[in-house]
Amino acid sequence: MIPRRGAWAAAGALLVILAGACRGQSRDASESTVLARLVDSLRVPVERAAGLTFKTPPRSALRSREQVRAYLIGKLDEELPPERMRGLEAAYRLFGLLPDTLELRKLLLDLYAEQVAGYYDPDSATLFGVAGADRAQLRLVLAHEMVHALQGQYLPLDSILESTSNNDRLTAAQSVLEGQATLASIEVLTPGQGVTRTPQFWEMYRDQVRQQQSAMPVFARAPLVVREALIFPYLDGAEFMHWWRTSGPKDTLPYGPRMPVSTEQILHPERYARRDEPVPLAFAPADSGIVYEDVLGENEIRVLLATLAGSDEVQTVVPIGWGGDRYRVYDTPGGPALVWYVVWDDQGSADRFVRSAGPGLRHTARAGYRAELDATTIGGRPATRYALAPVGWRRWGAVPEVR
């Protein structure tokens, strides 16, 4: 869906799903000491749970809520400068995932402020705690963020999180990082209990996280696509990492060339195991008037299907047969235009998508716009092409193609 580093989770570790909102102001200078002691007390349990050892002791520092907000603003503007923000908003408005009146930048900052109680900054390799945060809450946050600090000593986090050409692949990588941190932090906080070993735990955990998040005012009123973007790496990433521990290769982690490359692989580990990789699609590089371009991927298509159905619940159990996709937004005199191609595993998957999404995609309430959803083939594989553009768009006669 939306770039993990540049949008919902600046630096990949700022939104801790179980953390809750920050509370109060700095009470005294001893908070820095408390923070350092918490980090020190958690070091060995975190190493044990993550299966990694700190090469150097983790650093920590305290930040006021005002300093945190300034940091978040800087990260957001760095990763989503105005032109990219404009393209991102245009794309998801055309998909019907964001209302036209929503100010995305403001929503993101409000979400950050509501949820951040601590974070790991890979640029400075430092763990930051928010002054005034509840101590028990801070321990939970640190148990999670210290795993990111460990990851930063073994992985090039910046290069992993900087890619913006394929958000689905980026989300998959983010899911490994957040999933490992979530799974390890649960084990740190419930030592020796083995709570993650039963299927009942994961069902209860999902319900608990969603209930906790729905109690947060900003999160609760955010569009479905935003809420799912926030939750997916933590919930589905943790389940993938649980699968890796129980069924994946032993004595290793899904890092480097083993990193999953799609949300389909995260959602359905059996497809990861059999190396079911996406079909790469590309528009003509010399095209003009390009505003934005990216990949939805299976999880974001599921969000789209739920939105079209008027549902607030995203179904993730059965694979949809996604093979690969790519969309592009063009600037036109009459407004932005969207062209989206999806390659499917088989004709049955393509037909099911057209039956379920066709009525909603082919109808548009946008004044002066025209929508088309057509069956096609790409490289001999069944595919669909969706176009939504002003009626007078000069390229309706030759809609841009992918190869």
N, C-alpha and C positions, 0 to 999 in steps of 0.2 A: 504494500500500500504506500505509505509515506516513509521517506527515508528515516531510518532509526536514529542515526546520529544527528541529522539536521533538523528533525522535527520533534517527535514526541519525547525523545530521550537524549538530550544533548550530552555528548561524551559517553553515551551508552549506559550510564550508571546513576543518573540523577533522580529517577523516579523509582522509589522502592515500594512495590505494590502493597506490602503488608505494613508499611511504616505509619500511615496515618498522617495527620496534619501536625505542623510544628506548633508548640505551645509555649507561651510566655516569653520573657526576655532574659538576657544574661543576668544571673543572680550574684555571682562573685567570681573572682579570678581563679578560684579553685576548680572551676569547670574544666579548664585546660588540663589540670592534673588528673581529674576524674577520667577525662577522655583518654589520656595517655595510659592510665592504669587499665581501663577497659580494653584497649587495643592489646596491651601486653598480656592480659589474662586470656584473651581469645586466640592468641597467636597459635599455640599448639593445637587446640581443638579444631581450628579452621584448617590448619595444615593436614590434620588427620582426616577430616571430612572431605577435603578437596583432593587429597592424594598428591599434594605438591608441598614443597618446602620453600620457605622464604629464603632467597639468596642474600637479601639484606633486610634488616628489621624495617617494618612499615613505619612511615612517618605519619604524624597526625597534627592537626591544628584546629582551633576553634574559629568559627565565623559567625558574625551576627546575621540576622535575617536580612538586613539591608545589604550586607556584603554578598550573601547568597543570591539575592535577587539581581544584583549588578552582574554577578558572574553568569547567571542564567541568561540575562539579556545579551551579554557579550557573546556567549556560545550560540544562542539562537540566531543572532544577526550574522555571526561568522558563517554558520552552516546554511542558513536560509536568508541570503541577502534579498533585497526587495524584488528583483526580477524573478528569482527562483520561487519566492513566496507567491508572487502573482501567478506564475505558471501552475504551481501546485494547487492553489485555490481554484483556478479555472478548470483544471482537470477533474477535481473531485466534485465541483459543482455540476459539471456536465454529466458526470456519472450519476448524479443525484445523491451523492454521499454526504455532501455539505450543503446547507442552505446558502443562497446567494447573499444573505444579510450577515452571515457569520464573519467576524473578524478573527482570522486564524491566529495571528500573532498574539493578540490579547488573550485568547483562550489558552494558548500554550503556556504563556507566562503565568496565568492564573492557576493552571493545573500544576505547574512546577512549584509555585508558592504553596499550594495546598498540600502537596505530597512530600516535599523534600524535608527530611530530618537529618540527613547526612549523605555524603557522596564521596566517591573516589575520583580524583582528577588525574587522568593519565598524563597530562602535560607536565605537571609538577610531581607526579608519583606520590601524592599526598592524600591521606584520608582526612576529610573535613567533617566535623560535627557541628550542628547548628546550635548556637547558644540558646539555652532555655528549653531545649527538648527534654521530654520525659526520659528519665534514666533507663527505665526498662525498654522503652521504645528505642533509645539510642543503642542499647546492646543488640537489639534485633537488627537494626540498620547496619551496625558495624560488622556483625557476623556475616552479612551479605556482602557489604562493600569490601571487606578484607579479602574475599575470594577474588574480586576484581583486581585488587592490588597484587595478589599472587599471579593472576593471569597476565598482568602487565609485565611481570618479570620473566615470563615464558613466551609471550606472544607480542607481535607488533600491533597493539590495539589500535593505534592511530591509523595504520594502513588498512586494517580490517574494517574500521568504522567510517573511513573517509569516502569510500566508493559510493557514487550517487547514480550510476548508470543502470543499475538493476536492483531496485529496492527489495524484490522478493528474495534475492540471494543475500542481500544485506540483512534482512529480517531473519533468515535462517541462521546466519552466523551470530547475530545478536541473541537468538534463542539458545544457542549453545552456551554463550557466555552467561546470560541471565539464568538459564536453566541450571547450569552447574552451581552458580552462586545461590540460587534458591534452594536447591536440593541440599547443598552443604550446610547452609544456615539452619535449615530445619533439623538436620542431624546434630548440629552444634547445640541447639536449644532444647533438643530432646535426646540427650546422650544415652546410648544403649537400649533405646526403646524400639528401634526398628519400625517406626510408624509408617514409613513410606513403602513398606513391603506388601501391603494389602491393597487390592483394588478399591476397597471401601474408603481408604484414606483419600485417594485422589478425587473421588466424587465429593466427599465432605470438604476437602480443601478447596475445590473449585467453588462450591457454594459459599464457603466462608469468605473467600477473597471477594467474590462478587457482592456479597452482602456488605462487607466492610467498605468496599469502594462506593456502593450505592448510597452509603451514609454520608459521603463527601459531597457537598452541594455542587461544586464546580464539575466534578466528574459525573455526577448523576444527571446533569442537564446537557452534557456533551453529546454530540451525535454518536451513533453506534460505531461508526468507523473509527472514531477517536478512542472510544472506550476499548474496543477490541485491539487496537494498535498498542495500547498501554498494557493490556493484560497478556496478550499472546506470548511474548517471549518468556514471561515468568511461569505461566501455567503450562502451556504446551511445550515450552523449552524444558521445564523441569521433568515433565513426563517423558520427553525424548531422552534426557540424560538418565532417567531411571531405567528406561529400556536399554540404554547403552551399558549400564552397569550390570544388568541382569542377563542380557542377550547379545551384547556387542562384543567386539574383540577385547580380550582380557589384557590387563596391565598396560593400557594405553588410554588416551583421550582423543575425542574427535577434533583434533587441532590440525592446522596445516592442510595438507592434501586430503585429510579425512573429513574436513569440515563439510557439513551438509550444504547443498547448493540451492535448495528451494524449500518453501514452506510445506510443499507436498511431502518432502522427505521428513520434515519435522512431525507433521500430522500423522504420517503413515510410515513408520520406521522400516516396515517390510520392503517398501519401495527404495528406501535408502540402502538396505541390505543387498538388494538385487541391482543396484546402480542404475535405477531409473532416473535419468537426468533430463533436464528440460531441453526442448528444441530451441536453439538460439534463433531469434528473428531480428531483422534489421531493416529499417526504412532506408530510402535512398539518402546518402550522406549529403548530397548537394542540394537538397530540398530547401526552399525559402520560406520565411514567415514562421519558423518554428518557435514556439513559446515554451514547450515542456515536453519531455519524453521519459517513459519509464515502463516498468512491468508491474502488473497487479499480482499475479501468482495465485495459487489455489486459495489461500486463506482470504485474500481480499476479494476474490470472486465470490466466495461464500458470504462475505459481508454484503456484497452487492445483491446477491440472491435474496438474502434475508431482508434487505431494505426494500427491494422490489415487491416482496411478499407482505410488507408491512409488519414484519416480525422483529422482535427485540432480542431474538435468540439465534445465534449462528450455529448451524449443524456442522459437525466435523467428523462424524463417525465413518461414513462410507466415502471412499475416494470419488471425485467427480470426473475423473478421466482427463484431467488437465495435462497437456503436453508441453505448453509454452505459450507465452503471449507477449505482446508489446503494443503500446499505444503512443500516440503523438497528438499534441494540441497545437493548432495553427492560429495565428492572428489573422483575422479578416476584417474588412470594413464594417460588416454587419454584426461582429462579435466573434468570440473564439469558436473554433471548430475542432471536433474530436474524431480521430480515426483509431480503431482498436481491432487488432487481429488476435485470435486465439486458435492454436493448434490443439486438436484433441487426440486422445489415444486411439479411439475407434469411432466408427459412425454412430454407434449407439450413444456414446457420451455426447457427441455433438448434437444429436437429435434431442436428447434429454435437456440439454442447456437451452436449445431453441424453444422447446415446449414450455420450460419453466420461466425463462427470462424474456422470451420474445414479446409477449403482450406488453410488458412494462417498458422494454427498451424501444419498441417500435412506436410507442405513444409518447409524445412530448407536449408538455404544457407551455413550453417556451414560445413566446410570440415570435413569429417570423422564422421559426426553425423547422427543419425537416430531419426525420430520423429513419435510418434503414438498418436492418439486421439481415444479412444474407449468408447462406451456406456457400462455401468455396473449398478449394483444396490448395495446400501449400506443400510443395515437394512431394506430391502424391498422397498427402495425409489429409483427412477431413479437418476442416477449419471453419471458423465463422468470422465475418467482418461486420463491425458495427461502425456506423458513421452518424454523427449528430452535428449539424452545421446550419448556418443561415440558409434560407431558401435560395438566395442569390449567390451562394458561394460558387466561384468560377470553376472549382475543381470537382463539382458534382459529376461532370461528364467523364472525368478520369480520376477517380479517387486514388490517392497515394497508395502504393503497394509495398509489401514487404518481401524479403527474400529469405 
